[in-house]
Amino acid sequence: SNRAATLVVLGASGDLTRRLLLPGIGSLLAQEPDREVRVIGADRDERPDGDFDAEVRAALTEGGAGDEAVERVAAASSYLRTDATDSASLQRLLEAAAAPAPGTDAAEHDGERRVVLYFALPPAVTAKVCSALLDVDLPAELHLAMEKPFGEDEAGARALNALVARLVPEDQVHRVDHFLGMSTVLDIIALRFANRMFQAVWTGEHVESIEIAYDEALALEGRAGYYDHAGALRDMIQSHLLQVMALVTMEPPASITDRDLRDAKAAALRATRLWGGDATTASRRARYTAGTIETADASGERSERSVPSYVDEDGVDPARGTETLAQVTLEVANSRWAGVPITLRSGKALGVTQKHVVLTFADVRHLPSGLTGPDPKDRLVIGLNPDTMELRVTTNASHDPLGLAQSVMRADMRQASLRPYGEVLGGILDGNGMLTVRGDAAEECWRICDEVLAAWAADEVPMEEYPAGSDVPEAWGAALR
Ligand code: BG6
């Protein structure tokens, strides 16, 4: 239900809060200017009066919120210096969150505000905060929102789930994955379940392979402290791309509600295993060497940027052997998908930035003789960010009525839409977990990746190299080139 909510952000002085969370709220306010939300920032540092409010104002504006909404929300927001690993400090913070906003009367609804405690913190700190919360009197309706990564492996995710379960019921826990708020990712639901023509062919009978890729031109962007411990597999595949895969492969839910959707996704993830059951053949890893990345901005203006070798980047420890490009091939071993390879890939500092879901359809059972092949593969390409969709179908060649060619039907679906964080936060503030990850699903995603990470740690899969600005290596077999 849509009710007034207080968002308490742990890690409020961090990069994520300023760059993503607050602008996300801003985009939410652009769509719903009257939404009642109050932000309380909490972190370890002392901040001068008005400092956090100014940051809230700027970030909400950046997110697209109108002046009136910005003023209203900023005026009700505040910052509280907090040691979130200390129970007494957390108790004070949560009491402040439940109290009426400064400058307002104790309005009658204020007593029943939903409080969302947002952990913009690394998993080890998140676990400490949860332990400290065991000794705190919690507000009547407390929701917990936790940033990725949720845990650092399957065992860690299990332990964190068990701890969180001692605090609030599972339907009040939201493991955040902003890809679930991307409009093209959400479009997968309508595309699959509201179109007879796709519903019928969305099976291993007709689909030959699936690729889910998120290749970025971005390099390290000063995030070595985080990234060098994560790498491409943990950063992108363990979280975002497995969530997308779950939506692409799940059985049709009877309703698009948090319970049905989360059930359907979890079932698909439970059925997922490494292709061939062997990490050494089902995975690849690589890291970039020095090179030049050419990018184009929105207006098409091209620019070049030199990037040092990953191991020479500031803050990188070469001994850690972190990959910047990862690929894993999976099988959803159930009657819909068995035998269909599903490849997930993501990397940094690439020259060709494919961000998409590609369904490649099987050949027709019989190509009438007389038609001269080769018969191009029919494909559905769902572009992620920017939002596009392409259906590549086989048609007659223009100059040869019996020859075959490919025609492309394309839709550009880029409309004014919520930022992914805005979409996800809107649900959380409403207490709805539809666009967040359930505990069992988070564990499954780690189970799938842990096997690969173990093979990599044992050096059973070679570390390849690619020059920054180059394409994904040819041998990796990308669906589109
Ligand atoms: C983040 C990763 O979760 O997602 C980043 O940590 C990545 O490394 C980003 O660049 C990609 O998402 P978006 O929405 O910024 O394209």
Residues whose N, C-alpha, C, O or C-beta is under 5 A from the ligand:
A	BS01	BG6	D235
